[in-house]
Amino acid sequence: MLVIPRQLWKRGRLRSPGVWAEYLHFLRDVRSRRFDLCLDLQGYAKSGLLALASGAPYRYGWHRLRDVARLVSHPVPP
């Protein structure tokens, strides 16, 4: 299970180099876990890109994927 530190990445702090360093560290940690499956229960671009970053060969999501999430996840029928 992953816990995403959303409070660290709030909009006002995106200009901070420390936030970007933490985000890149988080992505490296996600990638290093070698997931087999990723479930994207939001279906937005941000969650889809995180699913892609996971490196999981199987990425599935809510049947109404939004934004560009269809490019990185496969919809699960209702």
Jmol script that loads the backbone (N, CA, C; Angstrom):
load data "model"
ATOM      1  N   MET A   1       0.836  -1.172   0.000  1.00  0.00           N
ATOM      2  CA  MET A   1       0.000   0.000   0.000  1.00  0.00           C
ATOM      3  C   MET A   1       0.884   1.240   0.000  1.00  0.00           C
ATOM      4  N   LEU A   2       0.462   2.232  -0.736  1.00  0.00           N
ATOM      5  CA  LEU A   2       1.182   3.503  -0.786  1.00  0.00           C
ATOM      6  C   LEU A   2       0.383   4.592  -0.099  1.00  0.00           C
ATOM      7  N   VAL A   3       1.077   5.433   0.618  1.00  0.00           N
ATOM      8  CA  VAL A   3       0.463   6.622   1.185  1.00  0.00           C
ATOM      9  C   VAL A   3       1.094   7.814   0.477  1.00  0.00           C
ATOM     10  N   ILE A   4       0.266   8.582  -0.189  1.00  0.00           N
ATOM     11  CA  ILE A   4       0.762   9.718  -0.959  1.00  0.00           C
ATOM     12  C   ILE A   4       0.767  10.956  -0.063  1.00  0.00           C
ATOM     13  N   PRO A   5       1.920  11.602   0.077  1.00  0.00           N
ATOM     14  CA  PRO A   5       2.016  12.779   0.958  1.00  0.00           C
ATOM     15  C   PRO A   5       1.462  14.040   0.294  1.00  0.00           C
ATOM     16  N   ARG A   6       0.160  14.077   0.121  1.00  0.00           N
ATOM     17  CA  ARG A   6      -0.484  15.208  -0.569  1.00  0.00           C
ATOM     18  C   ARG A   6      -0.210  16.544   0.101  1.00  0.00           C
ATOM     19  N   GLN A   7      -0.139  16.557   1.407  1.00  0.00           N
ATOM     20  CA  GLN A   7       0.081  17.820   2.116  1.00  0.00           C
ATOM     21  C   GLN A   7       1.400  18.470   1.706  1.00  0.00           C
ATOM     22  N   LEU A   8       2.409  17.639   1.420  1.00  0.00           N
ATOM     23  CA  LEU A   8       3.700  18.187   0.987  1.00  0.00           C
ATOM     24  C   LEU A   8       3.639  18.784  -0.413  1.00  0.00           C
ATOM     25  N   TRP A   9       2.730  18.293  -1.211  1.00  0.00           N
ATOM     26  CA  TRP A   9       2.701  18.683  -2.623  1.00  0.00           C
ATOM     27  C   TRP A   9       1.595  19.670  -2.936  1.00  0.00           C
ATOM     28  N   LYS A  10       1.097  20.364  -1.948  1.00  0.00           N
ATOM     29  CA  LYS A  10       0.015  21.314  -2.195  1.00  0.00           C
ATOM     30  C   LYS A  10       0.444  22.365  -3.203  1.00  0.00           C
ATOM     31  N   ARG A  11      -0.511  22.906  -3.883  1.00  0.00           N
ATOM     32  CA  ARG A  11      -0.292  23.834  -4.980  1.00  0.00           C
ATOM     33  C   ARG A  11       0.682  24.978  -4.660  1.00  0.00           C
ATOM     34  N   GLY A  12       0.567  25.617  -3.539  1.00  0.00           N
ATOM     35  CA  GLY A  12       1.404  26.763  -3.209  1.00  0.00           C
ATOM     36  C   GLY A  12       2.876  26.440  -3.038  1.00  0.00           C
ATOM     37  N   ARG A  13       3.178  25.181  -2.792  1.00  0.00           N
ATOM     38  CA  ARG A  13       4.572  24.799  -2.541  1.00  0.00           C
ATOM     39  C   ARG A  13       5.241  24.187  -3.758  1.00  0.00           C
ATOM     40  N   LEU A  14       4.563  24.138  -4.891  1.00  0.00           N
ATOM     41  CA  LEU A  14       5.146  23.505  -6.075  1.00  0.00           C
ATOM     42  C   LEU A  14       6.374  24.224  -6.601  1.00  0.00           C
ATOM     43  N   ARG A  15       6.554  25.441  -6.206  1.00  0.00           N
ATOM     44  CA  ARG A  15       7.730  26.195  -6.669  1.00  0.00           C
ATOM     45  C   ARG A  15       8.987  25.834  -5.891  1.00  0.00           C
ATOM     46  N   SER A  16       8.826  25.134  -4.820  1.00  0.00           N
ATOM     47  CA  SER A  16       9.949  24.791  -3.955  1.00  0.00           C
ATOM     48  C   SER A  16      10.747  23.613  -4.532  1.00  0.00           C
ATOM     49  N   PRO A  17      12.072  23.783  -4.686  1.00  0.00           N
ATOM     50  CA  PRO A  17      12.905  22.666  -5.172  1.00  0.00           C
ATOM     51  C   PRO A  17      12.842  21.460  -4.241  1.00  0.00           C
ATOM     52  N   GLY A  18      12.657  21.695  -2.939  1.00  0.00           N
ATOM     53  CA  GLY A  18      12.569  20.581  -1.997  1.00  0.00           C
ATOM     54  C   GLY A  18      11.361  19.704  -2.257  1.00  0.00           C
ATOM     55  N   VAL A  19      10.245  20.330  -2.659  1.00  0.00           N
ATOM     56  CA  VAL A  19       9.035  19.566  -2.963  1.00  0.00           C
ATOM     57  C   VAL A  19       9.274  18.689  -4.185  1.00  0.00           C
ATOM     58  N   TRP A  20       9.909  19.240  -5.203  1.00  0.00           N
ATOM     59  CA  TRP A  20      10.198  18.451  -6.406  1.00  0.00           C
ATOM     60  C   TRP A  20      11.168  17.308  -6.097  1.00  0.00           C
ATOM     61  N   ALA A  21      12.140  17.562  -5.247  1.00  0.00           N
ATOM     62  CA  ALA A  21      13.078  16.503  -4.861  1.00  0.00           C
ATOM     63  C   ALA A  21      12.340  15.385  -4.129  1.00  0.00           C
ATOM     64  N   GLU A  22      11.425  15.763  -3.231  1.00  0.00           N
ATOM     65  CA  GLU A  22      10.630  14.766  -2.505  1.00  0.00           C
ATOM     66  C   GLU A  22       9.743  13.969  -3.467  1.00  0.00           C
ATOM     67  N   TYR A  23       9.148  14.667  -4.438  1.00  0.00           N
ATOM     68  CA  TYR A  23       8.285  14.008  -5.415  1.00  0.00           C
ATOM     69  C   TYR A  23       9.078  13.003  -6.248  1.00  0.00           C
ATOM     70  N   LEU A  24      10.249  13.381  -6.714  1.00  0.00           N
ATOM     71  CA  LEU A  24      11.084  12.465  -7.497  1.00  0.00           C
ATOM     72  C   LEU A  24      11.537  11.277  -6.652  1.00  0.00           C
ATOM     73  N   HIS A  25      11.855  11.525  -5.393  1.00  0.00           N
ATOM     74  CA  HIS A  25      12.219  10.437  -4.483  1.00  0.00           C
ATOM     75  C   HIS A  25      11.041   9.471  -4.318  1.00  0.00           C
ATOM     76  N   PHE A  26       9.843  10.026  -4.173  1.00  0.00           N
ATOM     77  CA  PHE A  26       8.637   9.213  -4.042  1.00  0.00           C
ATOM     78  C   PHE A  26       8.440   8.346  -5.292  1.00  0.00           C
ATOM     79  N   LEU A  27       8.594   8.939  -6.475  1.00  0.00           N
ATOM     80  CA  LEU A  27       8.424   8.180  -7.716  1.00  0.00           C
ATOM     81  C   LEU A  27       9.459   7.062  -7.835  1.00  0.00           C
ATOM     82  N   ARG A  28      10.692   7.328  -7.437  1.00  0.00           N
ATOM     83  CA  ARG A  28      11.720   6.279  -7.457  1.00  0.00           C
ATOM     84  C   ARG A  28      11.357   5.146  -6.508  1.00  0.00           C
ATOM     85  N   ASP A  29      10.820   5.512  -5.339  1.00  0.00           N
ATOM     86  CA  ASP A  29      10.399   4.495  -4.370  1.00  0.00           C
ATOM     87  C   ASP A  29       9.261   3.645  -4.936  1.00  0.00           C
ATOM     88  N   VAL A  30       8.296   4.288  -5.572  1.00  0.00           N
ATOM     89  CA  VAL A  30       7.171   3.573  -6.189  1.00  0.00           C
ATOM     90  C   VAL A  30       7.700   2.601  -7.234  1.00  0.00           C
ATOM     91  N   ARG A  31       8.582   3.082  -8.087  1.00  0.00           N
ATOM     92  CA  ARG A  31       9.125   2.257  -9.168  1.00  0.00           C
ATOM     93  C   ARG A  31       9.922   1.071  -8.630  1.00  0.00           C
ATOM     94  N   SER A  32      10.629   1.276  -7.523  1.00  0.00           N
ATOM     95  CA  SER A  32      11.489   0.221  -6.983  1.00  0.00           C
ATOM     96  C   SER A  32      10.697  -0.933  -6.365  1.00  0.00           C
ATOM     97  N   ARG A  33       9.427  -0.709  -6.085  1.00  0.00           N
ATOM     98  CA  ARG A  33       8.617  -1.760  -5.440  1.00  0.00           C
ATOM     99  C   ARG A  33       8.172  -2.846  -6.408  1.00  0.00           C
ATOM    100  N   ARG A  34       8.286  -2.611  -7.699  1.00  0.00           N
ATOM    101  CA  ARG A  34       7.981  -3.613  -8.732  1.00  0.00           C
ATOM    102  C   ARG A  34       6.578  -4.200  -8.589  1.00  0.00           C
ATOM    103  N   PHE A  35       5.580  -3.363  -8.648  1.00  0.00           N
ATOM    104  CA  PHE A  35       4.194  -3.798  -8.547  1.00  0.00           C
ATOM    105  C   PHE A  35       3.785  -4.621  -9.770  1.00  0.00           C
ATOM    106  N   ASP A  36       2.905  -5.590  -9.564  1.00  0.00           N
ATOM    107  CA  ASP A  36       2.359  -6.400 -10.648  1.00  0.00           C
ATOM    108  C   ASP A  36       1.057  -5.809 -11.174  1.00  0.00           C
ATOM    109  N   LEU A  37       0.330  -5.112 -10.309  1.00  0.00           N
ATOM    110  CA  LEU A  37      -0.990  -4.617 -10.645  1.00  0.00           C
ATOM    111  C   LEU A  37      -1.197  -3.257  -9.996  1.00  0.00           C
ATOM    112  N   CYS A  38      -1.866  -2.370 -10.724  1.00  0.00           N
ATOM    113  CA  CYS A  38      -2.203  -1.067 -10.170  1.00  0.00           C
ATOM    114  C   CYS A  38      -3.680  -0.793 -10.443  1.00  0.00           C
ATOM    115  N   LEU A  39      -4.405  -0.386  -9.404  1.00  0.00           N
ATOM    116  CA  LEU A  39      -5.807  -0.009  -9.535  1.00  0.00           C
ATOM    117  C   LEU A  39      -5.917   1.497  -9.374  1.00  0.00           C
ATOM    118  N   ASP A  40      -6.359   2.163 -10.417  1.00  0.00           N
ATOM    119  CA  ASP A  40      -6.542   3.613 -10.395  1.00  0.00           C
ATOM    120  C   ASP A  40      -8.017   3.879 -10.141  1.00  0.00           C
ATOM    121  N   LEU A  41      -8.360   4.206  -8.905  1.00  0.00           N
ATOM    122  CA  LEU A  41      -9.759   4.375  -8.537  1.00  0.00           C
ATOM    123  C   LEU A  41     -10.265   5.804  -8.728  1.00  0.00           C
ATOM    124  N   GLN A  42      -9.406   6.685  -9.236  1.00  0.00           N
ATOM    125  CA  GLN A  42      -9.840   8.050  -9.502  1.00  0.00           C
ATOM    126  C   GLN A  42     -10.092   8.275 -10.983  1.00  0.00           C
ATOM    127  N   GLY A  43      -9.176   7.838 -11.821  1.00  0.00           N
ATOM    128  CA  GLY A  43      -9.365   7.981 -13.256  1.00  0.00           C
ATOM    129  C   GLY A  43      -8.984   9.338 -13.818  1.00  0.00           C
ATOM    130  N   TYR A  44      -8.217  10.111 -13.076  1.00  0.00           N
ATOM    131  CA  TYR A  44      -7.751  11.407 -13.560  1.00  0.00           C
ATOM    132  C   TYR A  44      -6.335  11.282 -14.104  1.00  0.00           C
ATOM    133  N   ALA A  45      -5.873  12.323 -14.758  1.00  0.00           N
ATOM    134  CA  ALA A  45      -4.536  12.302 -15.339  1.00  0.00           C
ATOM    135  C   ALA A  45      -3.459  12.068 -14.276  1.00  0.00           C
ATOM    136  N   LYS A  46      -3.566  12.754 -13.134  1.00  0.00           N
ATOM    137  CA  LYS A  46      -2.531  12.607 -12.097  1.00  0.00           C
ATOM    138  C   LYS A  46      -2.453  11.177 -11.586  1.00  0.00           C
ATOM    139  N   SER A  47      -3.596  10.578 -11.308  1.00  0.00           N
ATOM    140  CA  SER A  47      -3.569   9.207 -10.792  1.00  0.00           C
ATOM    141  C   SER A  47      -3.138   8.235 -11.880  1.00  0.00           C
ATOM    142  N   GLY A  48      -3.505   8.523 -13.128  1.00  0.00           N
ATOM    143  CA  GLY A  48      -3.078   7.678 -14.234  1.00  0.00           C
ATOM    144  C   GLY A  48      -1.579   7.722 -14.444  1.00  0.00           C
ATOM    145  N   LEU A  49      -1.003   8.899 -14.299  1.00  0.00           N
ATOM    146  CA  LEU A  49       0.449   9.018 -14.452  1.00  0.00           C
ATOM    147  C   LEU A  49       1.185   8.329 -13.311  1.00  0.00           C
ATOM    148  N   LEU A  50       0.610   8.363 -12.125  1.00  0.00           N
ATOM    149  CA  LEU A  50       1.206   7.637 -11.010  1.00  0.00           C
ATOM    150  C   LEU A  50       1.116   6.129 -11.259  1.00  0.00           C
ATOM    151  N   ALA A  51       0.001   5.688 -11.825  1.00  0.00           N
ATOM    152  CA  ALA A  51      -0.136   4.273 -12.190  1.00  0.00           C
ATOM    153  C   ALA A  51       0.937   3.889 -13.206  1.00  0.00           C
ATOM    154  N   LEU A  52       1.168   4.749 -14.173  1.00  0.00           N
ATOM    155  CA  LEU A  52       2.205   4.501 -15.174  1.00  0.00           C
ATOM    156  C   LEU A  52       3.579   4.463 -14.511  1.00  0.00           C
ATOM    157  N   ALA A  53       3.827   5.401 -13.613  1.00  0.00           N
ATOM    158  CA  ALA A  53       5.119   5.457 -12.921  1.00  0.00           C
ATOM    159  C   ALA A  53       5.369   4.207 -12.078  1.00  0.00           C
ATOM    160  N   SER A  54       4.300   3.528 -11.676  1.00  0.00           N
ATOM    161  CA  SER A  54       4.467   2.330 -10.848  1.00  0.00           C
ATOM    162  C   SER A  54       5.196   1.219 -11.606  1.00  0.00           C
ATOM    163  N   GLY A  55       5.143   1.276 -12.917  1.00  0.00           N
ATOM    164  CA  GLY A  55       5.782   0.232 -13.704  1.00  0.00           C
ATOM    165  C   GLY A  55       4.986  -1.057 -13.754  1.00  0.00           C
ATOM    166  N   ALA A  56       3.817  -1.081 -13.146  1.00  0.00           N
ATOM    167  CA  ALA A  56       2.993  -2.288 -13.139  1.00  0.00           C
ATOM    168  C   ALA A  56       2.556  -2.619 -14.563  1.00  0.00           C
ATOM    169  N   PRO A  57       2.714  -3.856 -14.985  1.00  0.00           N
ATOM    170  CA  PRO A  57       2.297  -4.217 -16.337  1.00  0.00           C
ATOM    171  C   PRO A  57       0.778  -4.203 -16.521  1.00  0.00           C
ATOM    172  N   TYR A  58       0.037  -4.357 -15.440  1.00  0.00           N
ATOM    173  CA  TYR A  58      -1.422  -4.341 -15.498  1.00  0.00           C
ATOM    174  C   TYR A  58      -1.931  -3.145 -14.702  1.00  0.00           C
ATOM    175  N   ARG A  59      -2.549  -2.196 -15.411  1.00  0.00           N
ATOM    176  CA  ARG A  59      -3.065  -0.975 -14.784  1.00  0.00           C
ATOM    177  C   ARG A  59      -4.530  -0.835 -15.162  1.00  0.00           C
ATOM    178  N   TYR A  60      -5.381  -0.911 -14.180  1.00  0.00           N
ATOM    179  CA  TYR A  60      -6.825  -0.845 -14.419  1.00  0.00           C
ATOM    180  C   TYR A  60      -7.429   0.277 -13.598  1.00  0.00           C
ATOM    181  N   GLY A  61      -8.569   0.783 -14.088  1.00  0.00           N
ATOM    182  CA  GLY A  61      -9.209   1.874 -13.385  1.00  0.00           C
ATOM    183  C   GLY A  61     -10.711   1.854 -13.531  1.00  0.00           C
ATOM    184  N   TRP A  62     -11.317   2.829 -12.912  1.00  0.00           N
ATOM    185  CA  TRP A  62     -12.756   3.034 -12.947  1.00  0.00           C
ATOM    186  C   TRP A  62     -13.222   3.076 -14.392  1.00  0.00           C
ATOM    187  N   HIS A  63     -14.431   2.624 -14.684  1.00  0.00           N
ATOM    188  CA  HIS A  63     -14.895   2.516 -16.068  1.00  0.00           C
ATOM    189  C   HIS A  63     -15.059   3.869 -16.759  1.00  0.00           C
ATOM    190  N   ARG A  64     -15.078   4.948 -16.010  1.00  0.00           N
ATOM    191  CA  ARG A  64     -15.187   6.282 -16.605  1.00  0.00           C
ATOM    192  C   ARG A  64     -13.881   7.059 -16.437  1.00  0.00           C
ATOM    193  N   LEU A  65     -12.830   6.547 -17.025  1.00  0.00           N
ATOM    194  CA  LEU A  65     -11.543   7.225 -16.941  1.00  0.00           C
ATOM    195  C   LEU A  65     -11.647   8.594 -17.606  1.00  0.00           C
ATOM    196  N   ARG A  66     -11.086   9.612 -16.959  1.00  0.00           N
ATOM    197  CA  ARG A  66     -11.154  10.979 -17.464  1.00  0.00           C
ATOM    198  C   ARG A  66      -9.779  11.432 -17.954  1.00  0.00           C
ATOM    199  N   ASP A  67      -9.757  12.653 -18.462  1.00  0.00           N
ATOM    200  CA  ASP A  67      -8.527  13.295 -18.918  1.00  0.00           C
ATOM    201  C   ASP A  67      -7.773  12.347 -19.858  1.00  0.00           C
ATOM    202  N   VAL A  68      -6.498  12.179 -19.608  1.00  0.00           N
ATOM    203  CA  VAL A  68      -5.695  11.285 -20.445  1.00  0.00           C
ATOM    204  C   VAL A  68      -5.453   9.946 -19.753  1.00  0.00           C
ATOM    205  N   ALA A  69      -6.230   9.646 -18.727  1.00  0.00           N
ATOM    206  CA  ALA A  69      -6.028   8.407 -17.970  1.00  0.00           C
ATOM    207  C   ALA A  69      -6.165   7.171 -18.851  1.00  0.00           C
ATOM    208  N   ARG A  70      -6.939   7.257 -19.924  1.00  0.00           N
ATOM    209  CA  ARG A  70      -7.080   6.107 -20.821  1.00  0.00           C
ATOM    210  C   ARG A  70      -5.766   5.722 -21.488  1.00  0.00           C
ATOM    211  N   LEU A  71      -4.858   6.643 -21.555  1.00  0.00           N
ATOM    212  CA  LEU A  71      -3.560   6.356 -22.168  1.00  0.00           C
ATOM    213  C   LEU A  71      -2.688   5.490 -21.278  1.00  0.00           C
ATOM    214  N   VAL A  72      -2.971   5.485 -19.985  1.00  0.00           N
ATOM    215  CA  VAL A  72      -2.100   4.764 -19.063  1.00  0.00           C
ATOM    216  C   VAL A  72      -2.823   3.693 -18.264  1.00  0.00           C
ATOM    217  N   SER A  73      -4.130   3.588 -18.392  1.00  0.00           N
ATOM    218  CA  SER A  73      -4.897   2.583 -17.659  1.00  0.00           C
ATOM    219  C   SER A  73      -5.972   1.989 -18.563  1.00  0.00           C
ATOM    220  N   HIS A  74      -6.452   0.815 -18.193  1.00  0.00           N
ATOM    221  CA  HIS A  74      -7.520   0.160 -18.924  1.00  0.00           C
ATOM    222  C   HIS A  74      -8.784   0.221 -18.079  1.00  0.00           C
ATOM    223  N   PRO A  75      -9.911   0.665 -18.662  1.00  0.00           N
ATOM    224  CA  PRO A  75     -11.139   0.762 -17.867  1.00  0.00           C
ATOM    225  C   PRO A  75     -11.722  -0.605 -17.515  1.00  0.00           C
ATOM    226  N   VAL A  76     -12.239  -0.707 -16.318  1.00  0.00           N
ATOM    227  CA  VAL A  76     -12.928  -1.912 -15.876  1.00  0.00           C
ATOM    228  C   VAL A  76     -14.421  -1.654 -16.067  1.00  0.00           C
ATOM    229  N   PRO A  77     -15.140  -2.526 -16.772  1.00  0.00           N
ATOM    230  CA  PRO A  77     -16.572  -2.310 -16.985  1.00  0.00           C
ATOM    231  C   PRO A  77     -17.340  -2.225 -15.671  1.00  0.00           C
ATOM    232  N   PRO A  78     -18.438  -1.453 -15.672  1.00  0.00           N
ATOM    233  CA  PRO A  78     -19.229  -1.316 -14.432  1.00  0.00           C
ATOM    234  C   PRO A  78     -19.873  -2.630 -14.025  1.00  0.00           C
TER     235      PRO A  78
END
end "model"
wireframe off; spacefill off
backbone 0.3
color backbone group
